[in-house]
Amino acid sequence: MTTLNQGQTKRVALIAVHGVGSPAKGETVRQVVELLQAESGDAVHYSPFSETPLHIPVEPVAPRGARSGDTQFSQQALGELDLTDEVRRYRTLKLSGTRTEDGIGSHHLDCYELYWEDFSSASSSMPRFLSELYQLMFHLASLGRKTVVQASDAGTSAALAVLSRLHRCVEAILPSAIPIGNFYLVPFLLAILPALLPGQAAPLAAALLWSTLAFAALYAMAYAAGRPALGWLALLPAAWLGMAIHERAIAAVALSLGLLLFGLALVWLGTRLLMSRYGETAMRRTCWASLAGALTLIALAWLMVEALRMLPPESTLAHDDAVTAYTYSVAATAFMLTFVTLSALWTVLALLLLLTCGLPFAARWMGLDAWQARAARTGRIGVMLSSTLFMITTLFLWSAIIHGLNQTALSAQVFTIPDRLDFGAGYAAVRLSSLADILFTASINGAGNLFLLACCGALLLAIAAVIPSAWFEAVPARADEDGDAERQRREKLWHWLDHARTPLWAAELVLCAGWLVLILDPLLGAYVARLGFDGSETWFHVAGGVLAAAIPATLFFRQHLPNVATAVMDILLDVSNWLRERPWPHNPRGRIMARYISLLRNILKPAHYDRLLIVCYSQGTVISADTLKLLKETDLLPELRNVELVLLTLGSPLRQLYAARFPHWYGWAEQADPAALGVTLWANGYRSGDYVGRALWDGGPLAQRPTAHGDHYDFCVGVGAHLHYFDRTARRVGREIDFLVSQALTVASVPTP
């Protein structure tokens, strides 16, 4: 293809793919057009762009023939995708205009947008958001385990094989056993709550609860049998059961048992939902969890028989009834035993974490190559972050619940619980407030306070690594400046970020030390008390509560935080969602790719474009690269062979994040080959302090577009960080897009700007 002759018109299609930041629909493509129009001058002129709304149907896609691991993942995500009505409809914009250059000719330019944030962002609903937050924490450990297992399967390292088994053990405890144990605390807590009700309210509440449960069960049976109309007849026995319970003196006990059954049903549903994210192996663990629930009920029945004779003759409960008091005491005992079991599981998990996190620090001694060492570190980061986030979030939630209970009249109620766990030393009567304090203090003791302090220290070290970049996120520098002073600023920011790995390594060591303190708590208890870090220190209780509360709060209100905090959290969510597997029918990767391929098919089907330019940023570069790589390997869209395909990536995490942390899938990005994506020319731009993605090849802080090259090049946009690639501070980006629009590309050479 040659340069345009005077009077000749070429048609160019441009696709803008956004990145982090949750932009509004249409915002990214309008920003690109504004950057292009800012390049209008004496010789070059862009006409006003007209907007046309588009309704693109998203059709099923079934690619075949994927060869590499990452494209096979994409192939399965597309093949098992369930295209709901919401997914099938994609509404976007087409902005059409003309570029005219004196003595050259004109280009007709159609600009489209691929918007994918609606398939990746966290929900604005608080219940769904909390569910997604829990899944995100579990998925970090799952990604770490998967990366280590893939590296182990691809190599012959015995040490890596041991590490992969340790990761499997961690995943068996962290995303399944501990969350299910937390679920089991709920029904026992519900069984105690009727003590808050006045005596006259308990019979009515019990009648309503049991009537509802009976009707729901009978209607579900009729519906399952294909006779939903008969299910309404269940109202009669349900009403009779409610009236019978209302007239009996055991209403408080019936309400407590009803709430217990309701809570166990919630446990079963929550367990099924949680385990559905982890495949068949996890579903088998669900069966074991159900068996554990059955054994729990048997243990409760035994406890009831054993404890009946140990009841005190009098009770201080509002309902002066031995059976009622006994029921509440059994529920309190079960709550205590479940809490103790969870503490034991956390101890086992901490031991596994020390082994899992300690071995990768000795990567050279273990004989691991560079890729295996990267995979091992990814596994360590995944399990540490997942376990730490889950632990402090769980402690915050339960501390909030216990604090709330202590503010009610229930805290003064007396319960009979085993004096010791061997059930042979008799029983003791304690207040609920005392029991709650005992249990929570056992979790947040001196070692727990030191652990929270280590978490704060690790967070501060991580922040210190990106302080200069954070400054430029808040106060962006213009990217069209040049000169010696500006070049020196580029180099200083570049070298600062190069050395940021030192505080990040230190943050990992501090976090590992925090887990080590938890393990050695029985040995360090006396020394911790001497240092003033024992459980009586309210300062560390407050610090831990603030830190734990900050995790869900910062994720939920991330749009109102400073730019760098918002970017980091969005990156974390985007990476997790892009690499998530289950549930396959609702996989974000499959949904985004199906939309992307349908947009490409809609653009290329008329076959009237000479050139297709994809301008993508941040996570959008990963989405574009994975989609183009899949299309190249499977030849799913042969129309791409008839158009000159050009790719411009900005702030791409392909090499700096994905290849470094997930080498089995993205090792190809170490030296990315445009031919593997079917791309004629691949240009990659970055700011010198971009903490997410900089050079893909051999660029540096002063890299410019070369005068001669093969089919790729790096260029530095200027001083700055990860945001502000499409705003008014990025005139350098506008010039690069204009250059790629205007030039008839050849592989051999590209004129200088």
Salt bridges, closest charged atoms under 4 A:
GLU39 OE2 - ARG731 NE 3.34
GLU51 OE2 - ARG30 NE 2.87
GLU59 OE1 - ARG601 NH1 3.99
ASP70 OD1 - LYS629 NZ 3.39
GLU101 OE1 - ARG99 NH1 2.85
ASP110 OD2 - ARG11 NH2 3.61
ASP110 OD1 - HIS108 NE2 3.04
ASP118 OD2 - ARG595 NH2 3.10
GLU132 OE2 - ARG128 NH2 3.57
GLU171 OE1 - ARG145 NE 2.53
GLU306 OE2 - ARG309 NH2 3.21
ASP422 OD2 - ARG420 NH2 3.08
ASP480 OD2 - ARG478 NH2 3.03
ASP482 OD1 - ARG487 NH1 3.08
ASP484 OD1 - ARG487 NH2 2.43
GLU486 OE1 - ARG490 NE 2.82
ASP498 OD2 - HIS495 ND1 3.99
ASP498 OD1 - ARG694 NH2 2.65
GLU508 OE2 - ARG377 NH2 2.52
GLU508 OE1 - ARG380 NH2 2.50
ASP570 OD1 - ARG558 NE 2.73
GLU581 OE2 - LYS146 NZ 2.84
ASP626 OD2 - ARG589 NH2 3.13
GLU633 OE2 - LYS629 NZ 3.39
ASP635 OD1 - ARG641 NH1 2.58
GLU644 OE1 - ARG611 NE 3.11
GLU670 OE2 - ARG374 NH1 2.65
ASP690 OD1 - HIS722 ND1 2.91
ASP711 OD1 - HIS712 ND1 2.96
ASP727 OD2 - HIS724 ND1 2.73
GLU736 OE1 - ARG705 NH2 2.78
GLU736 OE1 - ARG732 NH1 2.72
ASP738 OD1 - ARG99 NE 2.71
